[in-house]
Each structure stands twice: as structure tokens, then as C-alpha cells.
């Protein structure tokens, strides 16, 4: 009987650890997406007003977002790289049409 209880407890400990890791990674991905969205909103406002800088880094308490903008009239290619403090990275490539003032492509990489 003790063997069954031990196996049962070990199984639930494993499930708990698995769920804990899942939530940790989900929170990291969520933080990266929030940082990317914040920087994109900031850049889009600058692009619309034609006041953008070609590259930079925005620091957050949970990590940083590095961005690079390259221009091929009338398109802008914006690469955003978010890095969490733990080292997890999320890259996004955005193609923006300056004439239409809209996003043509948003690609998670």
C-alpha cells in the first residue's frame, strides 16, 4: 500500500512541476509579446509622423526590445527582437507601407 501511495504522490509532484514550468514559460512569452506590442505602437506613431530613428533599444523591467528599420521606398522593414531577462528571445519582422500607412506583413520568426 505504501508503494502505491508513493507512486501516486510522485506522479502528482511531477504534474505540479510540469504545470509550474508551463505557466512560467507562458508568462515569459506573454511578457515578450507585450514588450513587442508596446515598442511597435511607439514606432508606428513615429513612422506616421515621419520622425522615426533607424535603430534603438527600449528597456523594460522584464527584458528589452531591440529594433532596426530599413527603408526601400515606399516600404519599411522593421525587425523587432525582444529578449527576456531569462534569455528567451522573440523576433518579429514587420513590413509597413508608408504610402498606405498600414502594415502589410507581420511575421513571427
C-alpha positions as CSV (number, residue, x, y, z in Angstrom):
1,X,0.0,0.0,0.0
2,X,2.8,2.4,0.8
3,X,4.3,1.7,-2.6
4,X,1.0,2.8,-4.3
5,X,0.8,6.0,-2.2
6,X,4.4,6.8,-3.0
7,X,3.9,6.3,-6.7
8,X,0.7,8.4,-6.6
9,X,2.5,11.3,-4.7
10,X,5.4,11.2,-7.1
11,X,3.1,11.3,-10.1
12,X,1.3,14.4,-8.7
13,X,4.6,16.1,-7.9
14,X,5.7,15.6,-11.5
15,X,2.4,17.0,-12.7
16,X,2.8,20.0,-10.4
17,X,6.3,20.7,-11.7
18,X,5.2,20.3,-15.3
19,X,2.3,22.8,-14.8
20,X,4.6,25.2,-12.9
21,X,7.1,25.2,-15.9
22,X,4.3,25.6,-18.4
23,X,3.0,28.7,-16.6
24,X,6.5,30.2,-16.2
25,X,7.1,29.8,-19.9
26,X,3.7,31.1,-20.9
27,X,4.3,34.2,-18.7
28,X,7.6,34.8,-20.4
29,X,6.1,34.6,-23.9
30,X,3.3,36.9,-22.8
31,X,5.8,39.4,-21.4
32,X,7.8,39.3,-24.7
33,X,4.6,39.9,-26.7
34,X,3.6,42.8,-24.5
35,X,7.1,44.4,-24.9
36,X,7.0,44.0,-28.7
37,X,3.4,45.4,-28.9
38,X,4.4,48.5,-26.8
39,X,7.5,49.2,-29.0
40,X,5.5,48.6,-32.2
41,X,2.9,51.1,-31.1
42,X,5.6,53.7,-30.2
43,X,7.4,53.1,-33.6
44,X,4.2,53.3,-35.6
45,X,3.3,56.6,-34.1
46,X,6.8,57.9,-35.0
47,X,6.6,56.4,-38.5
48,X,3.2,58.1,-39.2
49,X,4.7,61.4,-38.2
50,X,7.9,60.7,-40.2
51,X,10.0,61.1,-37.0
52,X,11.5,57.7,-36.5
53,X,15.0,56.6,-35.7
54,X,16.5,53.7,-37.6
55,X,17.6,51.6,-34.6
56,X,17.5,51.5,-30.9
57,X,16.8,49.6,-27.7
58,X,13.9,50.0,-25.3
59,X,14.5,48.6,-21.8
60,X,11.8,47.1,-19.7
61,X,11.8,45.6,-16.2
62,X,11.3,42.1,-17.8
63,X,13.8,42.5,-20.6
64,X,14.5,44.6,-23.7
65,X,13.4,45.1,-27.3
66,X,15.9,46.0,-30.0
67,X,14.6,47.4,-33.2
68,X,16.0,48.1,-36.7
69,X,14.2,49.9,-39.5
70,X,15.4,49.7,-43.1
71,X,13.7,51.6,-45.9
72,X,13.0,50.7,-49.5
73,X,10.5,53.3,-50.8
74,X,7.7,53.1,-50.1
75,X,8.2,50.1,-47.8
76,X,9.8,50.0,-44.4
77,X,11.1,46.7,-42.9
78,X,11.1,46.8,-39.1
79,X,12.8,44.0,-37.2
80,X,11.9,43.7,-33.5
81,X,13.9,41.4,-31.2
82,X,12.6,41.0,-27.7
83,X,14.8,39.4,-25.0
84,X,13.6,38.4,-21.6
85,X,15.9,38.5,-18.6
86,X,16.0,34.7,-18.7
87,X,17.4,34.7,-22.2
88,X,14.2,33.8,-24.1
89,X,14.0,35.6,-27.5
90,X,11.1,36.5,-29.7
91,X,11.7,38.0,-33.2
92,X,9.1,39.9,-35.3
93,X,9.5,41.2,-38.9
94,X,7.0,43.9,-39.9
95,X,6.6,45.2,-43.5
96,X,5.0,48.7,-43.4
97,X,3.7,50.6,-46.4
98,X,4.4,54.4,-45.9
99,X,2.0,55.4,-48.7
100,X,-0.9,53.4,-47.4
101,X,0.1,53.9,-43.8
102,X,-0.6,50.3,-42.9
103,X,1.1,47.1,-42.0
104,X,1.4,44.7,-45.0
105,X,3.0,41.8,-43.1
106,X,3.7,40.8,-39.5
107,X,5.8,37.7,-39.2
108,X,6.8,35.9,-36.0
109,X,10.2,34.4,-36.6
